[in-house]
Amino acid sequence: MAEKEWDGHPLGGAAVVAVTGMKIGTALEGTAGVLRIEYGKEPTLKKREAKQFLMNAKQVRELSKKMADLADRLEANQAAPGKVN
C-alpha cells in the first residue's frame, strides 16, 4: 500500500478505519446502485459514521471483482503465514 493516493497516518503507513457494516440498495428508479459503508471513528468503535456511494452497473461490477480478488489474496495469506501476496 505504498501508493501516493492513500491518506497517510502521522506515525507512518496508511491511515485506516475499521469497517463496522455495509448495506447495498438501488437509487434513481433502480438505474444506479448505492453502497453504504459504516465505519468506526476511533479505536473503540463507539463513535461511528457512514458514507454512501452512488455507482453505475459497471462500477459495481469493477468493485465486486476487485473485492473478490482481495478476498482471494487475504485467504491465501492466511493459509501461508509469512508469505504476503
WOHU-V100026 format. One record per backbone hydrogen bond with DSSP energy under -0.5 kcal/mol. NH is the residue of the N-H (numbers start at 0). CO is the residue of the C=O. E is the energy in kcal/mol with one decimal. If there is no record, write none. Layout:
nh=NH co=CO e=E
nh=NH co=CO e=E
This chain:
nh=5 co=2 e=-1.1
nh=8 co=12 e=-2.3
nh=11 co=8 e=-2.3
nh=14 co=6 e=-2.8
nh=15 co=13 e=-0.5
nh=19 co=37 e=-2.5
nh=20 co=37 e=-1.4
nh=22 co=35 e=-2.2
nh=24 co=33 e=-1.9
nh=26 co=31 e=-2.3
nh=30 co=26 e=-0.8
nh=30 co=27 e=-1.2
nh=31 co=26 e=-1.7
nh=32 co=54 e=-3.2
nh=33 co=24 e=-2.7
nh=34 co=52 e=-2.4
nh=35 co=22 e=-3.1
nh=36 co=34 e=-0.6
nh=36 co=50 e=-2.6
nh=37 co=20 e=-3.0
nh=37 co=35 e=-0.5
nh=38 co=48 e=-2.9
nh=39 co=17 e=-2.4
nh=40 co=46 e=-3.8
nh=41 co=46 e=-0.6
nh=44 co=41 e=-2.1
nh=47 co=45 e=-0.6
nh=48 co=38 e=-2.5
nh=50 co=36 e=-2.0
nh=52 co=34 e=-2.9
nh=54 co=32 e=-2.9
nh=59 co=55 e=-2.2
nh=60 co=56 e=-2.4
nh=61 co=57 e=-2.3
nh=62 co=58 e=-2.8
nh=63 co=59 e=-2.5
nh=64 co=60 e=-2.4
nh=65 co=61 e=-2.4
nh=66 co=62 e=-2.6
nh=67 co=63 e=-2.2
nh=68 co=64 e=-2.5
nh=69 co=65 e=-2.2
nh=70 co=66 e=-2.5
nh=71 co=67 e=-2.2
nh=72 co=68 e=-2.1
nh=73 co=69 e=-2.7
nh=74 co=70 e=-2.5
nh=75 co=71 e=-2.2
nh=76 co=72 e=-2.4
nh=77 co=73 e=-1.9
nh=78 co=74 e=-1.8
nh=79 co=75 e=-1.4
nh=82 co=79 e=-1.9
nh=83 co=81 e=-0.7
